[in-house]
Structures are given as C-alpha cells and as structure tokens.
Amino acid sequence: MPTKPTTVVYACSGCSDAGEIADRVARQLTRDGAAKMSCLAGIGGRVKSLVATAERAERILVVDGCPLNCARHTLELAGFHKFDHLELHKLGIRKGSTPVTNEIISDGVTAAKKMLSATDAESACNECLTPLLPPVLELSTITKP
C-alpha cells in the first residue's frame, strides 16, 4: 500500500485571535490526516530534529493569521523557500476583531485543503490567471503660465 505524501504544516500561532485561528486550522488539518503539524518555534530556534522534519517533508504548508506573515518569514530565515502559504487575512480574518469560531476555523481548513489538493501545475496555472494590476497611468505635471 503506497504511503501518502508527507505534508508538514506550520502555523504562526501568534498571540492574537488571528494567530489562534491559524494554530487551530493547523491542528484540525493534523486531526483530519491532511498534514502533520510541527513546531515553528523549533524552526526559529534551529532545533536539529525539528529542522530535519521540515527537510524531510515532501510538502510544507505555512498558515499565517495576519499580514505580518511571521511563519513565512521564520521558514525563509531558516532556509526554506518552497512551501504553500495560506494567508488567513486574505480570507477576511482581521487581527483583533475576528472571533475564534468553529465556522471560521472550518473555512480556514477548507482553504488549506483546497490549496493542498492543487498540483504544482495547477498552482502555476492559477498564478497565470491572477488578474493583472490596473495599468499605471502616467501623470503629467501641469504648470501655471
């Protein structure tokens, strides 16, 4: 029986409600068998066994609660650059004003599972379909006569 690819999930787990939601999303993904949560603080602290867990992972998912993206930065500073990144603030979660409810956690889990179900080719294709930013208009300077 083939083994399922190992996906390791790291959550910001910060002190705000957004961090708690990110943490609970990662824990639910672990309970559901979609990923295995590991310790982000261990990555930041360069704990050998925890860094080795990330190095062995076939796939890494990073869940950040707010736009500061502390989890993403922690992994990047440790030398990890290939991972999926779920930014919960893009789902409408706002630090300091989003209640931690089962519905909000479920929405985060659903978004994470959708991201994990995408293949690399689909992810690349989705980037191509991202709407382009509106063109920058050149402004001319008007001088008074």
C-alpha positions as CSV (number, residue, x, y, z in Angstrom):
1,M,0.0,0.0,0.0
2,P,1.6,3.3,-1.0
3,T,2.1,5.9,1.7
4,K,0.5,9.3,1.5
5,P,3.0,12.1,0.8
6,T,4.1,13.8,4.0
7,T,2.9,17.3,4.3
8,V,4.1,19.3,7.3
9,V,2.1,22.3,8.4
10,Y,3.4,25.3,10.4
11,A,1.2,27.9,11.9
12,C,2.1,31.3,13.2
13,S,0.2,30.6,16.5
14,G,0.6,34.2,17.4
15,C,-0.9,36.0,20.4
16,S,-3.9,37.5,18.6
17,D,-7.2,35.8,17.6
18,A,-5.8,35.5,14.0
19,G,-2.8,33.5,15.4
20,E,-5.1,31.3,17.4
21,I,-7.2,30.6,14.3
22,A,-4.0,29.8,12.3
23,D,-3.0,27.4,15.1
24,R,-6.4,25.7,15.2
25,V,-6.5,25.3,11.4
26,A,-3.2,23.5,11.5
27,R,-4.3,21.3,14.4
28,Q,-7.5,20.4,12.6
29,L,-5.5,19.5,9.4
30,T,-3.5,17.2,11.6
31,R,-6.6,15.6,13.1
32,D,-8.1,15.2,9.6
33,G,-4.9,13.5,8.4
34,A,-4.3,16.1,5.7
35,A,-1.0,17.2,7.2
36,K,1.2,16.8,10.3
37,M,1.7,19.9,12.4
38,S,5.2,20.6,13.5
39,C,6.8,23.3,15.8
40,L,7.5,26.6,14.2
41,A,9.4,27.8,17.3
42,G,11.8,24.9,16.8
43,I,12.5,26.1,13.2
44,G,13.2,29.6,14.5
45,G,15.4,28.1,17.3
46,R,17.2,25.8,14.8
47,V,16.4,22.7,16.8
48,K,18.1,19.9,14.8
49,S,15.3,17.3,15.0
50,L,12.6,19.8,14.1
51,V,14.6,21.3,11.2
52,A,15.2,17.7,10.0
53,T,11.4,17.2,10.0
54,A,11.0,20.2,7.6
55,E,13.9,19.0,5.4
56,R,12.3,15.5,5.1
57,A,8.8,16.9,4.3
58,E,7.6,16.2,0.8
59,R,5.4,19.3,1.1
60,I,5.2,22.2,3.6
61,L,2.1,24.3,4.3
62,V,2.6,27.6,6.2
63,V,-0.5,29.2,7.8
64,D,-0.3,32.8,8.8
65,G,-3.1,34.7,10.5
66,C,-2.2,38.3,9.7
67,P,-0.3,40.2,7.1
68,L,2.9,40.2,9.1
69,N,3.5,36.7,7.8
70,C,5.7,35.7,10.7
71,A,5.5,32.0,10.0
72,R,6.6,32.5,6.4
73,H,9.5,34.7,7.5
74,T,10.6,32.2,10.1
75,L,10.8,29.4,7.5
76,E,12.6,31.7,5.0
77,L,15.1,32.7,7.5
78,A,15.8,29.1,8.2
79,G,16.5,28.5,4.5
80,F,13.1,27.0,3.4
81,H,11.7,28.7,0.3
82,K,9.5,26.1,-1.3
83,F,6.2,25.8,0.5
84,D,2.5,26.6,0.2
85,H,1.4,29.7,2.0
86,L,-2.1,30.2,3.4
87,E,-2.7,33.8,4.4
88,L,-5.8,33.9,6.5
89,H,-6.1,37.6,6.3
90,K,-6.9,37.2,2.6
91,L,-10.0,35.2,3.8
92,G,-11.2,38.2,5.8
93,I,-9.7,37.3,9.2
94,R,-8.6,40.5,10.9
95,K,-6.3,40.6,13.9
96,G,-8.1,41.8,17.0
97,S,-11.6,41.7,15.5
98,T,-12.3,38.2,14.3
99,P,-13.9,35.9,16.8
100,V,-12.5,32.4,17.0
101,T,-15.4,30.2,16.0
102,N,-15.7,26.7,14.6
103,E,-17.1,28.2,11.3
104,I,-14.1,30.4,10.8
105,I,-11.7,27.6,11.6
106,S,-13.6,25.3,9.2
107,D,-13.3,28.0,6.5
108,G,-9.5,28.0,7.0
109,V,-9.3,24.3,6.9
110,T,-11.3,24.2,3.7
111,A,-9.0,26.8,2.1
112,A,-5.9,24.8,3.2
113,K,-7.2,21.5,1.9
114,K,-8.1,23.2,-1.4
115,M,-4.5,24.5,-1.6
116,L,-3.1,21.1,-0.8
117,S,-5.2,19.4,-3.4
118,A,-3.8,21.5,-6.1
119,T,-0.8,20.1,-8.0
120,D,2.2,22.2,-8.8
121,A,1.0,22.5,-12.4
122,E,-2.4,23.8,-11.2
123,S,-0.7,26.2,-8.8
124,A,1.4,27.6,-11.6
125,C,-1.6,27.8,-13.9
126,N,-3.7,29.7,-11.2
127,E,-0.9,32.2,-10.9
128,C,-1.3,32.9,-14.7
129,L,-5.0,33.5,-14.2
130,T,-4.5,36.1,-11.4
131,P,-5.9,39.4,-12.6
132,L,-3.3,41.8,-13.6
133,L,-3.0,45.0,-11.7
134,P,-4.5,48.0,-13.5
135,P,-2.1,49.8,-15.7
136,V,-0.3,52.8,-14.1
137,L,-1.4,56.0,-15.7
138,E,1.4,58.5,-16.4
139,L,0.6,61.7,-14.8
140,S,1.8,64.9,-16.5
141,T,2.8,67.9,-14.5
142,I,0.7,71.0,-15.3
143,T,2.4,74.2,-14.7
144,K,0.7,77.6,-14.4
145,P,1.6,80.1,-17.1
